[in-house]
Amino acid sequence: MELDDLKVKWAQYDAKLEKSIRLNTRLLRESRLTRVDAALRPLSRWIVLETLLNVPAVLLLGSFLGDHIGEPRFAVPAALLLACAIAILNAGIRQWVALRALDYGAPILVVQKRLAALRVSRIRTTKWVLLLSPLLWAPLLIVGIQGLVGVDPYAFLDAKWLAANVLFGLVVLVVMLWISRRYLDRGKQSPGLQRLLDSIAGRSLASATGHLDEIARFEQEL
């Protein structure tokens, strides 16, 4: 076999090898992306459930506020609760839209960035819910008693007790904000903190991100 024939054979082998690598890459990508989609389905259903549960809360608080718009002692706590409920509802809708808008045909880096943004959104929403819960306890009690029982809570709730609860909520909010800003950034390298944040964002989101990381590592090795 002459040298020119050997060159032709080697070129043919190289072409077949390259074709095989491309095929294996495509198959791996499709397989992992299928797992990504499957992992994100429970998260999508959970976000829809959260959103649907928040809709009645917004409607009820809006109705209560409308009924007591001329009574600041009821209107102010109701407005605070309504603002929080709307913010949570908006966050849920935006997260669901972000999931639905995922394009698995896009570069892996783009998909990774969008899932990372979704993870941050869920963690941030949960953080603010936890931070504001102590502060919103008193408004929730006032609106709940008046709205559900029809009894004026100010008739038997001591003003000092209400003020103490509000003050306690503000103190907790300030302390927790300080802790989150001081330690969350430091804890980015902490496996324990990362596991906690993954739990907050959703395990299915962490699983989907792991599958994307496998695809990215494989493509970098080629």
Order of alpha helices (4+ residues) and beta strands (2+ residues): alpha-alpha-alpha-alpha-alpha-alpha
